[in-house]
């Protein structure tokens, strides 16, 4: 499986610019499946699923990785050919992605993340009582902020640069594995991360009293990212000459 599949032609973009096909593609990025299995999951006729699978296969988005005969019928197991699908720069000036397609892309990323959460062993979600113990790289949170668009775009550039550093970690590990003949499957920990962010017109988290409750301060552990409320020591005004 490749990391990136570059969408180079308008025809490829047309084929993949369908919410159902995007969902099918997302479902077989991490694991193989037959058309019937996908249809059962989506509660959809297998014939309809197979039509869309054939379209995706004919344009290189997916491939048959193995076949299996069952009750005289040859089953085809499909798998995505890449992890990420990106547009060629040649398509960008004259192409605008359908907003409904982008909505489905975000929704499918969340479905995939939810699936990865539940299929991962519980030991990987153990949080130590010692807040200085950062033995597990574990990130979680949900934010809604109010800011000027220009400042949000500037922050977005910084975030992308930081994610570029995360990609460099993977490239360095891959290069190290390629230089060693000790393992064929690769070494190092596997870190899964997904993130989405978009502008909205409805304020979900309306805050009447911003900041920490009286007597507390919000503390963020710089090593683990854990957010907690710490009680502030009571201030004795008499000791400082207060009335």
The 8 nearest C-alpha neighbors of each residue, nearest first, counted from 0:
[[1, 80, 81, 2, 82, 79, 78, 3],
 [2, 0, 81, 3, 80, 82, 4, 83],
 [1, 3, 82, 81, 83, 0, 4, 80],
 [4, 2, 83, 81, 1, 84, 82, 5],
 [3, 5, 84, 81, 83, 85, 6, 2],
 [4, 6, 85, 86, 7, 87, 84, 3],
 [7, 5, 86, 87, 85, 8, 11, 12],
 [6, 8, 87, 5, 86, 11, 90, 9],
 [7, 9, 11, 10, 6, 12, 90, 87],
 [10, 8, 12, 11, 13, 7, 90, 6],
 [11, 9, 13, 8, 12, 14, 58, 7],
 [12, 10, 14, 8, 13, 9, 6, 58],
 [11, 13, 9, 15, 10, 14, 16, 6],
 [14, 12, 10, 16, 11, 15, 9, 17],
 [15, 13, 11, 12, 16, 10, 54, 17],
 [14, 16, 12, 17, 13, 20, 21, 11],
 [17, 15, 13, 14, 12, 100, 18, 21],
 [16, 18, 20, 15, 19, 21, 100, 14],
 [19, 17, 21, 20, 100, 103, 22, 16],
 [18, 20, 22, 21, 17, 23, 51, 103],
 [21, 19, 23, 22, 17, 18, 24, 15],
 [22, 20, 24, 18, 19, 23, 25, 17],
 [21, 23, 25, 19, 20, 24, 107, 26],
 [24, 22, 20, 26, 25, 21, 19, 27],
 [23, 25, 21, 22, 26, 27, 20, 79],
 [24, 26, 22, 28, 23, 27, 21, 107],
 [25, 27, 23, 24, 28, 22, 29, 30],
 [28, 26, 30, 78, 31, 25, 29, 79],
 [27, 29, 79, 25, 30, 26, 82, 78],
 [30, 28, 27, 26, 31, 78, 25, 79],
 [31, 29, 27, 28, 78, 32, 26, 79],
 [30, 32, 78, 77, 27, 76, 29, 33],
 [33, 31, 76, 77, 36, 27, 37, 30],
 [34, 32, 76, 36, 35, 75, 77, 37],
 [33, 35, 37, 36, 49, 45, 48, 38],
 [36, 34, 38, 45, 33, 37, 39, 48],
 [37, 35, 39, 33, 38, 34, 32, 40],
 [38, 36, 34, 40, 35, 39, 41, 33],
 [37, 39, 43, 35, 45, 41, 36, 40],
 [40, 38, 42, 36, 37, 41, 35, 43],
 [41, 39, 37, 38, 42, 36, 43, 35],
 [40, 42, 38, 43, 39, 37, 36, 44],
 [43, 41, 39, 40, 38, 44, 37, 45],
 [42, 44, 38, 41, 45, 39, 48, 47],
 [45, 43, 46, 47, 38, 48, 42, 39],
 [44, 46, 48, 35, 38, 47, 34, 49],
 [47, 45, 49, 44, 48, 50, 34, 35],
 [46, 48, 50, 45, 49, 44, 51, 43],
 [47, 49, 45, 51, 50, 46, 34, 38],
 [50, 48, 52, 46, 51, 47, 34, 45],
 [51, 49, 47, 53, 48, 52, 46, 54],
 [50, 52, 54, 48, 53, 49, 55, 20],
 [53, 51, 49, 55, 54, 50, 56, 48],
 [54, 52, 56, 50, 51, 55, 57, 49],
 [55, 53, 51, 57, 52, 56, 50, 58],
 [54, 56, 52, 60, 53, 58, 57, 61],
 [55, 57, 61, 53, 59, 58, 54, 62],
 [58, 56, 54, 55, 59, 53, 60, 61],
 [57, 59, 56, 55, 60, 11, 54, 14],
 [60, 58, 56, 61, 57, 55, 62, 80],
 [59, 61, 55, 56, 80, 58, 79, 62],
 [62, 60, 79, 56, 80, 78, 59, 55],
 [63, 61, 77, 56, 78, 64, 79, 80],
 [62, 64, 77, 76, 65, 75, 78, 61],
 [65, 63, 77, 76, 62, 78, 66, 31],
 [66, 64, 76, 63, 75, 67, 77, 74],
 [67, 65, 75, 74, 76, 73, 68, 64],
 [66, 68, 74, 73, 69, 75, 65, 76],
 [69, 67, 73, 72, 74, 71, 70, 66],
 [68, 70, 72, 71, 73, 67, 74, 66],
 [71, 69, 72, 68, 73, 74, 67, 66],
 [70, 72, 69, 68, 73, 74, 67, 66],
 [73, 71, 69, 68, 70, 74, 67, 75],
 [72, 74, 68, 67, 69, 66, 75, 71],
 [75, 73, 67, 66, 68, 72, 76, 33],
 [74, 76, 66, 33, 63, 65, 77, 73],
 [77, 75, 33, 32, 65, 63, 31, 64],
 [78, 76, 63, 31, 32, 62, 64, 33],
 [77, 79, 31, 27, 61, 62, 28, 80],
 [80, 78, 61, 28, 81, 27, 60, 24],
 [79, 81, 61, 0, 60, 1, 78, 62],
 [82, 80, 1, 2, 0, 3, 79, 83],
 [81, 83, 2, 3, 28, 1, 84, 80],
 [84, 82, 3, 81, 2, 4, 85, 1],
 [83, 85, 4, 3, 5, 82, 6, 86],
 [84, 86, 5, 6, 4, 83, 87, 3],
 [87, 85, 6, 5, 88, 7, 90, 84],
 [86, 88, 7, 89, 90, 6, 5, 85],
 [87, 89, 91, 90, 86, 92, 7, 85],
 [90, 88, 87, 91, 92, 7, 86, 93],
 [91, 89, 88, 87, 94, 92, 93, 86],
 [90, 92, 94, 88, 93, 89, 87, 86],
 [93, 91, 94, 90, 89, 88, 95, 87],
 [94, 92, 91, 90, 95, 89, 9, 88],
 [95, 93, 91, 90, 92, 96, 9, 89],
 [94, 96, 97, 93, 91, 92, 98, 90],
 [97, 95, 98, 94, 100, 101, 16, 99],
 [96, 98, 100, 99, 95, 101, 16, 102],
 [99, 97, 101, 100, 96, 102, 95, 103],
 [100, 98, 102, 101, 97, 103, 18, 96],
 [101, 99, 103, 97, 98, 102, 18, 16],
 [100, 102, 104, 98, 103, 99, 105, 97],
 [103, 101, 99, 105, 100, 104, 106, 98],
 [102, 104, 106, 100, 101, 105, 18, 107],
 [105, 103, 101, 107, 102, 106, 100, 108],
 [106, 104, 108, 102, 103, 107, 101, 109],
 [105, 107, 103, 109, 108, 104, 102, 110],
 [108, 106, 110, 104, 109, 105, 103, 111],
 [107, 109, 105, 111, 106, 110, 112, 104],
 [108, 110, 112, 106, 107, 111, 113, 105],
 [111, 109, 107, 113, 112, 108, 114, 106],
 [110, 112, 114, 108, 109, 113, 107, 115],
 [111, 113, 109, 115, 114, 110, 108, 116],
 [114, 112, 116, 110, 111, 115, 109, 117],
 [113, 115, 111, 112, 117, 116, 118, 110],
 [114, 116, 112, 118, 113, 117, 119, 111],
 [117, 115, 113, 114, 119, 118, 112, 120],
 [116, 118, 114, 115, 119, 113, 120, 121],
 [117, 119, 115, 116, 114, 120, 113, 121],
 [120, 118, 117, 116, 115, 121, 123, 122],
 [121, 119, 122, 123, 118, 117, 124, 116],
 [120, 122, 123, 124, 119, 125, 117, 118],
 [123, 121, 124, 125, 120, 119, 126, 135],
 [122, 124, 121, 125, 120, 119, 135, 137],
 [125, 123, 122, 121, 126, 137, 120, 135],
 [126, 124, 122, 123, 127, 121, 135, 137],
 [127, 125, 124, 128, 135, 129, 137, 130],
 [126, 128, 129, 125, 132, 130, 133, 134],
 [129, 127, 130, 126, 132, 131, 125, 133],
 [128, 130, 127, 131, 132, 126, 133, 134],
 [131, 129, 132, 128, 127, 220, 133, 223],
 [132, 130, 129, 133, 222, 223, 220, 127],
 [131, 133, 130, 129, 134, 127, 223, 128],
 [134, 132, 135, 223, 131, 222, 136, 130],
 [133, 135, 132, 136, 127, 223, 126, 131],
 [136, 134, 133, 137, 123, 126, 125, 124],
 [135, 137, 138, 134, 133, 223, 190, 222],
 [138, 136, 135, 139, 223, 124, 224, 123],
 [139, 137, 136, 224, 140, 223, 225, 192],
 [140, 138, 137, 141, 224, 225, 192, 194],
 [139, 141, 142, 138, 225, 226, 224, 194],
 [142, 140, 143, 139, 196, 194, 195, 144],
 [143, 141, 144, 140, 204, 196, 145, 203],
 [142, 144, 204, 145, 141, 203, 202, 196],
 [145, 143, 142, 146, 204, 202, 151, 198],
 [144, 146, 143, 147, 148, 151, 202, 198],
 [145, 147, 148, 144, 151, 150, 149, 143],
 [148, 146, 150, 149, 151, 145, 152, 144],
 [147, 149, 151, 150, 152, 146, 153, 145],
 [150, 148, 152, 151, 147, 153, 146, 154],
 [149, 151, 153, 147, 152, 148, 154, 146],
 [150, 152, 148, 154, 153, 149, 155, 147],
 [153, 151, 155, 149, 154, 150, 148, 156],
 [152, 154, 150, 156, 155, 151, 149, 157],
 [155, 153, 151, 157, 152, 156, 150, 158],
 [156, 154, 152, 158, 153, 157, 151, 159],
 [157, 155, 159, 153, 154, 158, 160, 152],
 [156, 158, 160, 154, 155, 159, 161, 153],
 [159, 157, 155, 161, 160, 156, 162, 154],
 [160, 158, 162, 156, 161, 157, 163, 155],
 [159, 161, 163, 157, 158, 162, 156, 164],
 [160, 162, 158, 164, 163, 159, 157, 165],
 [163, 161, 165, 159, 164, 160, 158, 166],
 [162, 164, 160, 166, 161, 165, 159, 167],
 [163, 165, 167, 161, 162, 166, 168, 160],
 [166, 164, 162, 168, 163, 167, 161, 169],
 [165, 167, 163, 169, 168, 164, 170, 162],
 [166, 168, 170, 164, 169, 165, 171, 163],
 [169, 167, 171, 165, 166, 170, 172, 164],
 [168, 170, 172, 166, 167, 171, 173, 165],
 [169, 171, 167, 173, 172, 168, 174, 166],
 [170, 172, 174, 168, 169, 173, 167, 175],
 [173, 171, 175, 169, 170, 174, 168, 176],
 [174, 172, 170, 176, 175, 171, 169, 177],
 [175, 173, 177, 171, 172, 176, 170, 178],
 [174, 176, 172, 178, 173, 177, 171, 179],
 [177, 175, 173, 179, 178, 174, 185, 172],
 [176, 178, 174, 179, 175, 173, 180, 185],
 [179, 177, 175, 176, 174, 180, 173, 181],
 [178, 180, 176, 177, 181, 175, 182, 174],
 [181, 179, 182, 178, 183, 177, 176, 185],
 [180, 182, 179, 183, 176, 185, 178, 184],
 [183, 181, 180, 184, 185, 179, 176, 186],
 [182, 184, 185, 181, 180, 176, 177, 186],
 [185, 183, 182, 186, 176, 181, 187, 177],
 [186, 184, 183, 176, 182, 187, 173, 172],
 [187, 185, 176, 184, 188, 182, 172, 173],
 [186, 188, 189, 185, 172, 169, 176, 173],
 [187, 189, 190, 186, 185, 172, 191, 169],
 [190, 188, 191, 187, 186, 169, 192, 185],
 [189, 191, 188, 192, 136, 137, 187, 169],
 [192, 190, 189, 193, 115, 112, 116, 137],
 [193, 191, 190, 194, 112, 138, 137, 139],
 [192, 194, 112, 191, 195, 108, 109, 111],
 [193, 195, 192, 196, 108, 109, 105, 112],
 [196, 194, 105, 197, 193, 108, 109, 106],
 [195, 197, 194, 198, 105, 142, 143, 199],
 [198, 196, 199, 195, 143, 105, 200, 102],
 [197, 199, 200, 196, 148, 201, 143, 144],
 [200, 198, 201, 197, 202, 203, 143, 196],
 [199, 201, 202, 198, 203, 197, 145, 143],
 [202, 200, 199, 203, 204, 198, 205, 143],
 [201, 203, 204, 205, 200, 199, 143, 206],
 [204, 202, 205, 201, 143, 199, 206, 200],
 [205, 203, 202, 206, 143, 142, 144, 201],
 [206, 204, 202, 203, 207, 208, 143, 201],
 [207, 205, 208, 209, 204, 210, 203, 202],
 [206, 208, 209, 205, 204, 210, 212, 211],
 [209, 207, 206, 210, 212, 211, 205, 213],
 [210, 208, 206, 207, 211, 212, 205, 213],
 [211, 209, 208, 212, 217, 216, 213, 206],
 [210, 212, 216, 215, 217, 213, 209, 228],
 [213, 211, 215, 214, 210, 216, 208, 209],
 [214, 212, 215, 211, 216, 210, 231, 230],
 [213, 215, 231, 230, 212, 216, 233, 232],
 [216, 214, 230, 231, 229, 213, 212, 211],
 [215, 217, 229, 211, 228, 218, 230, 231],
 [216, 218, 228, 227, 211, 229, 215, 219],
 [217, 219, 227, 226, 228, 216, 220, 229],
 [220, 218, 226, 225, 224, 221, 227, 217],
 [219, 221, 224, 225, 222, 223, 218, 226],
 [222, 220, 224, 223, 219, 225, 218, 131],
 [223, 221, 220, 224, 133, 131, 225, 132],
 [222, 224, 225, 133, 220, 221, 136, 137],
 [223, 225, 220, 221, 219, 222, 226, 138],
 [224, 226, 220, 223, 219, 227, 130, 221],
 [227, 225, 219, 218, 224, 220, 217, 228],
 [228, 226, 218, 217, 229, 219, 225, 220],
 [227, 229, 217, 216, 218, 215, 230, 226],
 [230, 228, 215, 216, 231, 217, 227, 218],
 [229, 231, 215, 214, 216, 232, 228, 233],
 [232, 230, 215, 214, 229, 233, 216, 234],
 [231, 233, 234, 230, 214, 215, 235, 229],
 [234, 232, 231, 235, 214, 230, 236, 215],
 [235, 233, 236, 232, 231, 238, 237, 239],
 [234, 236, 237, 238, 233, 239, 241, 232],
 [235, 237, 241, 239, 238, 234, 240, 242],
 [238, 236, 241, 240, 239, 235, 242, 234],
 [239, 237, 236, 240, 235, 241, 234, 242],
 [238, 240, 236, 237, 241, 235, 242, 234],
 [239, 241, 237, 238, 236, 242, 235, 234],
 [242, 240, 236, 237, 239, 238, 235, 234],
 [241, 240, 237, 236, 239, 238, 235, 234]]
